[in-house]
């Protein structure tokens, strides 16, 4: 049976093609954050177009990127602004609530239809023009129910954004405190080359599995890049390694693992500390183990030191390459850092470990909130009774 819906998206929206005007902010559509001002983006996106060459997007409109709409690249405008003429600006017609419409277009069922109605040879060339967008069948409730659903889902989004902001603020405060304590302790700290206080080992264990080798847990590049601490709660890829590789590259409590190679020199030297490792955790390829020598520096603190501007500058200078950059062992060993006294190290390590436990709890809470929000979207965007919707809105 072909899904027909009660109407078409063209019954709910028209294409706004008004020319932009000076004085309004330039805006871009992002996959994760919707419609945002360009100056808020990390990457620089200067536009050579005059304001009148842009499209006007008004508060309550929805703008989408034609080439990435099937991935969910759309945003609800909270203010008037300017967007690329390559975008499509949707002006809601009477009878459709913009907030409800935004969540509807993000829902799994409609996302599938957005993909199905897009045209192109491959996924990276798919485009969804307004004429095709307008043909997509949907089912929507009455306007008052739409408004109720929109307010409920927006409340959940607001709670999730607040939680994400609190996590970022907490992490920023901890990082600032560590940097400040390290800076204040410089006068009483000793300066070491890493060769004087650590042992550096570059791993050669790849992802290929061999029948004559032992099964191990592999610590890979992405594990290090996205984690501050590596422990037994983290999920690792399964691999194999020879007995000699296991003896040489098995990770121990307190080891620091850093990214050794990358296409971007800024991604070199990203570090994670091994805390409470599982059995048979072996360091993988494109990584280096920086193993602190006992009594000189703590691994948890060393990981934090790798994030300081002093080490980041040294890493950037030491990285060699043209299209792919890397760090030889001698370059890692030549890095210089100040090492605080032992009592300062203990305080900072305690602070960082306590913060890591707190962040894990916060992350689990955030994941749970997002899962519950997604389940609620599935419920509220169906043609369920208003009673069920009101029950959820008061929960």
Secondary structure, DSSP 4 states (H G I P E B T S, - for coil): -----SEEHHHHEEE--PBP-TTSPBEEEETTTEEEEGGGSSS-----S-GGGSEEE-TT-EEEETTTGGGT-EEE-SS-EEE-TTEEEEEEPTT--HHHHHHHHHSHHHHHHHHHT-B-SSGGG-B--HHHHTT-EE----HHHHHHHHHHHHHHHHHHHHHHHHHHHHHHHHHHHHHHHHHHTGGGPEEEEHHHHEEEEE----S---TTSEEEEEE-HHHHHH-SEE-TTS--EEEEE-HHHHHHHB--TT-EEEE-EESSGGGTT-EEEE-SPPTTEEE-TTEEEEEEPTTT--HHHHHHHHTSHHHHHHHHHH-EESSSEE--HHHHHT-EEEE--HHHHHHHHHHHHHHHHHHHHHHHHHHHHHHHHHHHHHHHTSS--HHHHHHHHT-
